[in-house]
Amino acid sequence: MIARITGLFGSLPAPRSLRKQLLVISLLILSGLLLLIGVLQYVLMRDFIYSNRAESMEAQIRSVPREIFSNPPAWGPAAWMHPG
């Protein structure tokens, strides 16, 4: 097992004591698990955030009264170009 780890890291010396070997192996396993958790969290939350943002935009659009879209405003550039 340690031979494979030292093969991955090249010229790094292998830990000689069992305590250091266990520490290195446990740190590698922990970093792998944290990386896996982070990737899974990103993948799962990405879709949730996009769908939540779309739902909030739809709710904002639905909250605007329809009269605003159907009747031109009495102010602004359109009112100045075509008075009255």
C-alpha positions as CSV (number, residue, x, y, z in Angstrom):
1,M,0.0,0.0,0.0
2,I,2.7,2.5,1.0
3,A,4.7,1.5,-2.2
4,R,1.7,2.6,-4.3
5,I,1.5,5.9,-2.4
6,T,5.2,6.7,-2.8
7,G,4.9,5.8,-6.5
8,L,2.2,8.5,-6.9
9,F,4.2,11.2,-5.2
10,G,7.6,10.4,-6.7
11,S,10.6,11.5,-4.7
12,L,8.8,12.0,-1.4
13,P,10.2,9.7,1.2
14,A,7.9,7.1,2.6
15,P,7.1,7.4,6.3
16,R,9.0,4.9,8.3
17,S,6.9,4.6,11.4
18,L,3.5,3.0,11.5
19,R,2.0,6.0,13.1
20,K,3.0,8.3,10.2
21,Q,1.9,5.7,7.7
22,L,-1.6,5.6,9.3
23,L,-1.7,9.4,9.4
24,V,-0.8,9.7,5.7
25,I,-3.3,7.1,4.7
26,S,-6.1,8.6,6.8
27,L,-5.4,12.1,5.5
28,L,-5.5,10.9,1.9
29,I,-8.8,9.1,2.6
30,L,-10.2,12.2,4.3
31,S,-9.2,14.5,1.5
32,G,-10.7,12.1,-1.0
33,L,-14.0,12.0,0.9
34,L,-14.1,15.8,1.2
35,L,-13.5,16.2,-2.5
36,L,-16.2,13.7,-3.3
37,I,-18.7,15.4,-1.0
38,G,-17.9,18.8,-2.5
39,V,-18.4,17.6,-6.1
40,L,-21.6,15.9,-5.2
41,Q,-22.9,19.0,-3.4
42,Y,-22.0,21.2,-6.4
43,V,-23.8,18.9,-8.8
44,L,-26.9,18.5,-6.8
45,M,-27.3,22.2,-5.7
46,R,-26.6,23.6,-9.2
47,D,-29.9,22.3,-10.6
48,F,-31.8,23.4,-7.4
49,I,-30.4,26.9,-7.6
50,Y,-31.3,27.4,-11.2
51,S,-34.8,26.1,-10.8
52,N,-35.3,28.2,-7.7
53,R,-34.1,31.3,-9.5
54,A,-36.4,30.6,-12.4
55,E,-39.4,30.2,-10.1
56,S,-38.6,33.5,-8.4
57,M,-38.4,35.3,-11.7
58,E,-41.7,33.9,-12.8
59,A,-43.3,35.1,-9.5
60,Q,-41.9,38.6,-10.1
61,I,-43.3,38.7,-13.6
62,R,-46.7,37.4,-12.5
63,S,-46.9,40.1,-9.8
64,V,-46.8,42.9,-12.4
65,P,-50.4,44.0,-13.4
66,R,-51.4,43.1,-17.0
67,E,-52.5,46.7,-17.6
68,I,-48.9,47.8,-17.7
69,F,-48.2,45.5,-20.6
70,S,-51.4,46.3,-22.6
71,N,-51.6,50.1,-22.2
72,P,-48.6,52.3,-23.1
73,P,-47.5,54.6,-20.3
74,A,-48.5,58.3,-20.2
75,W,-44.9,59.2,-19.6
76,G,-41.6,58.4,-21.3
77,P,-40.4,58.6,-24.9
78,A,-43.5,57.1,-26.4
79,A,-45.7,59.8,-24.9
80,W,-43.4,62.5,-26.1
81,M,-43.3,61.3,-29.7
82,H,-47.1,60.9,-29.9
83,P,-48.8,63.5,-27.8
84,G,-52.2,63.1,-27.1
